[in-house]
Amino acid sequence: MESLSQELRDRLRHVLDPELGASIVDLGMVGEITITAGTAHIPVALTTIRCPLRQRIERDVTQTALTVEGVTSVMIEISEMPPDAKASLMDTARRIAQAHAPETTIPRTTPVIAVMSGKGGVGKSSVTANISVALARRGFIVGVIDADIWGFSLPRLLGIEGSVAAIDGKMQPLARSEGKGEIRLLSMGFLSEDDRALLWRGLIVQRAVQQFIEDADWAGIDYLIIDTPPGTGDIAMGLTRLLPQMSAVVVTTPARAAQRVASRAADFARRSHIRVLGVIENMSPFRCSCGEHHAIFGVGGGAELAETLRVPLLASIPLDTVVAHGGDTGQPAMLAVEPLVEAIVADLAPPAGALGCSARLLDAVERAVADYPS
């Protein structure tokens, strides 16, 4: 029976988790299998007991088990993974994704930065727009994905309108020139009516983001900036598989409550092997015409979060009416983001053409040889 149980486990390696696209055995979802009088007892642990794909997994496991000679019936015991097992699953899924990442037009050397937070309303989209404009003004071609499918806002924030066309089966991002560079944007706002709600469930939304990555022409971009939806759900998990090179900045407000929620997004990133570049504090105290500073949303949340995560506080963006005006007119205000962008370009996520340590040394040697008189 032990050999039969091993044969069944080997056979179950062909059953894939529908969302992660990896074997449920390799992901650690299958426990110790026993077979008694032809009945296979198969414990299966899911990330959540209310997984919408539970029935599909149970069906695939049952059908696969019944292909093993000697198994006449199947009993599946469903349970929920403990936190440490979930972390291990995400670690395995991430490594599998890195080894089998889908082919896209996004070069593996292109820096990909996800703008994340644990909750809505902290200004991720505004931060995304400002970072994109600042990078473009430095002469870079910046791809932008509005992955907040239900709450898209970047078309208005960036002042880009139009309909998406396809060339050779690839969606063409809509573009606008900015300084010496260019911004190329894909958003559900180009594919749906602006004032109509999208009544889509998670898997459909996840597929839409996947198409923005796999079925779009991103050739030639220097950076890809992704505005993510709040939290750590399907879209965030999907992005980690599709873009193994992705790093993240975490946006919070000065309020301690927002800081604690943002820490969950950072924890998700690190558990998914996404490098956290730093923290951005939005809605910092503003200075009125009288010269006084007013801390409407509190003080210190961004610095505290950065200290907890042991990453830099990249920017503190103050409350200011010019931010709201810039969002309404499609001309981001560019408040306090220049030091942040300088840190990204110079150190945290330099463009693919930047020289690394070995390349810098080789370049210096070559220049010295060229300058040495023969």
N, C-alpha and C positions, 0 to 999 in steps of 0.2 A: 504493500500500500504506500510505502514511503516513496518508491520510484514512481508510482502512479501520481502521487501528490506533486512530485517534482515535475513530471511531464505536464500536469495541469498548470502549474505555475509558469512553466516555459511557454505554454500555449497562450496564457493570459498576457504575456508580454506584447502580444499583437493587439490587445485592446487599448485604445488611446483615450486619454482624457479629452473630450471634445473641445475644451477651451484652451488647454495647454499644448495639445498636439503631441503629447509624450505618453509612453507606456505607463499604465497605472501601476505596474509592478516596479518599474524603475523609479517612479515618483513616491514609492513607499506607501501606496494606498491599499495594498493587499497584505493581510496578516497571514497567520499560520493556517494552511489549508489541511483539512482532514477529510478522509473519505471512509465512510462506514456503510457497508452493505449496498454499495453503488451510489450512495448519496454523498455529493460533495458539499462540504460546509466551508463557505468562503467568506471570511470577514473582509469587508471593504470600508475603509475610513474616508469620508469626504471632508472637504474644507468647511462645509456647513451642512447640517442635517437637512436643511430646506433647499438644498441645491436644486435649481430648476432642471438640471440635466440628470438628476438621480435615476429616473426611469430609463433613460437611454443607456446609462452605464450598467444598470442592473440587467437590461435586456442583452447588451453586448457580452457581458460576463456569462450570463446563462447560456446563450447560444454557443459561445466559444467552449465553455466547459462540457457541453453535451457532445462536442466533436471528439472528445477523448474516449477511447474505447474502455469500457468498464464503468463509465459514469452514466447513470440512468436518470438521476434527478439532481437538482441543485437547490441548496438553501443558502441565501445570501444574508449576512448579518451586517446591516448598515450602522455605522457609528460616526461620530464627529471627531476629527483630529484635535489633539491638544495643541496648545500654542507652539511648543517646541517642534512638533511634527509638521505643523504648517510652515514654520520657518525653514525646516529642512526641505520640504517639498518645493518652496520657492527657490531655494538655493539650487536644487537639482534642475528645476525648470529653467533657471537662468543659464546654467552651464550648458544645458541641451540647446537652448536658444542661441547661445554664442557659437556653438558648433554647427548649427543648422539654420542660421538666420536666413530669411528669404532674400532673394535677389531683388534689389531695388536700384533706382538711378542715384541713390544717395551714396557717395563714396564712403567707405569705412573710415577714412581719415577725416571726414568732415565733422567738426564738433556739433553735437546735438544737445541742446539745453532745454530741459522741461521746466516750466515755471509752475510750481506746485504750492499747495497749501492744504490744510486739513479742513477748511470750511470756506463757504462762499462769502462774498462781500468784502474781501480784504484788498481787492484791486489787482488780481493776477493779470487780467486782460490789459489794464492800463500799463502795468509794468512790462508786459510782453511787447506792447506797442512801442513804448519808449525805448526799450533795449534794441528793438529791431530798427527803429529810425536812427538811433545813435550809431549802431554798427554800419548801417547803409551810408551815413554821412562820412564815415571813415573810408568809404570806397569799396565796401564789401557787398557782395550779392547775398541777400539774406532771405532764405526760405522761411515761411511762417505757416504753421498748421494750427487752425482753430479747432482743437480737439474737444472743446466744450460744446458738443453737438446740440444739446438742448438749449444752452444759454449763449449761443454765438453772439459776439459783439465786435470782433475785430474788423469786419468790413467798414463799419461806421467809424471806429476809432482810428483806422488808418486811411480813411477817405478813399477806399477802393470799391468800385461798383462794376457790375457787368455779369455776364454769364460764362460759365466754364465751357471751353471747347475741348475736343479731343483730337489729337494728331497721332496716327499710327497706334491707336488704342490707348494712348496715355493722356490723362487729363492735363491741361495746361494751366498752371497757376496764373491768376491775374496779377499783373505787375504795375508798379509805379516807380518812377525814378525818385531818388532822394539824395541830394548832394551829388557826390561822385559815384554813388552806388545805386542799388536797386532793391526793392522789396517785392517778393513773390509770395502771394497768399492763396491758400485754399481754405474755404470755410463753407459750412452748410448754408450760410447766408447767401451764397451764390447759387444754391440748388433748391431753395425753398422760399416761400413767401415770408417776408420779414415779420409780419404780425400774426402768423399762424403757428400754433403750438405743434411740435412734433410728438405724435403719440407712438413712440417707438420704445421697444423693450431693450434690455441690455445687450443681447447678442447682436441685434440689428445695428445698434449704435457702435458697438465694437467693430463690426464689419465695415461700417462707414469710415472709421478712423484707419482701419487697415487698408482700405482702398486709397485713402489720401496718401498713404506711404508707398504701397506697392504698385498702384495703378496710376501714378502721376509722374510727370517729367520734372525731376529735381536736378537734372544735370547742370553743372556749372555753379552751384551755390557754394558759398564759403562757410555759411552757418545755417543751421536749422533750429529755429526757436519754436517751441510747442506750448501753447496755452492749454493747460489741462483743466478738466472739471474738478470741482472740490472733492476731497476725500481720496480714498485708496481703493476704488472699486475696479470694475471690469476694464475700463479704458486704461487706467494707469498700469494694471497688470499686463494688458495686451501690449502696451508700448515697450515694456521691458523686454518682451520677447522679440518684437519686431526690430528694435533698435538697440542692440547690445552695447553700443558705444555711448549711450545716452547718459548725461549727467543732469544735475538738477540744482535750481536755486529755490529756496523756500521763502514764501512771502507771508508776513504776519503783520499785525498792527501792534501798537504799544500796549494794548490791553493784555493783562496776564491771562485771561480766559482764552483769547485768540492765540496767544503764545503756546499754551498747553495743547490746544488742538493742532496747531502747526507742527508741534513736535511729533505727532503721529505720522504726518506725511514724511518727515525726515526719517523716522523709524522704518516706515515702509520702504523708502528709497534704499536705506542701508541694508535691510534684509534682502532686498532684491539686487544687491550689488551695484546700485547706482551711486556714483560719487556725488556727495553734496558739496557744491562749490562754496556756498555761503548763504547768509540770511539777508533778506531785504525787509526793512521795516517801512511800511506804508502808513500814511495818515499820521505822521509824527506831528508834534506840536507846531502850530502855525504862528507866525508873527504878524500882528495886526498893525495898522497905521500908527497906533500910539506907541509902538516899539516893544510892547509886552508879548511874551510867548504864552499861548493858551494850549494846555494839554487836554483837548477834548476827549481823546481816547486813552488817556493815561500816559505813563512814561516808563520806558525801560524794557518793554516786552521783547523787542528785537535783540537788544544787547544781551539780555538774559538767555534767550534761546540760543544765540550764537555761542555764548560761553558754555552752555550745557552741551551743545553739539561739538564744541571745540573746532568751530569754523569761523571765518571772519564775518563781521557785520559789514556787508558790502555797500549798503546805502541806507540812509534815513530820508525818506521822501515826505516833505511836509504837506499838511493840508493847505490847499491854495485854490482860489477860484479859477486860476488859469488852467488847472488840470481839468476841471469840468468843462471849461470852454474849449480846450483843445480836443477833448473827446467828442464833443458835439460837432466840431468843425472838421474833424479828421486830421488835425495838426497837433500831435502830441506835444505836451508842454516841455518835455525834456528837463524836468526839475531833478537835480541831484543824481542823475544817472551817469554822468560823464566819468566820475571816478570808478564806478561799477564796471562800465564798459572798458575802461583802460585796464582794469584788473583782469577782465576776461581775455582781452586780446594779448596782453603782455605776459600773463602768467597762468590763469586758471584754465582757460580753454583756447589757446592760441590757434589761429587758422592753420590749415594743413600745410601751407607753404612755409610756415615759420621753421627756422632751423632748430633742431634739438642739440643736445650737448655734443654728441659725436660729429654731427654735421657742422656745428659752429667751429669745432676744432679743425676739421678738414678744410673748411672754407678759409680759416685764418692761415693755415699752412699753404694753401694754394695761392692766396693773395701775397704771402711773403715770398714765395718762389717767383711769382710773376714780377714782383717789384725788385728782386735781387738782380743787380747788373751782371750780365753774362761776361 
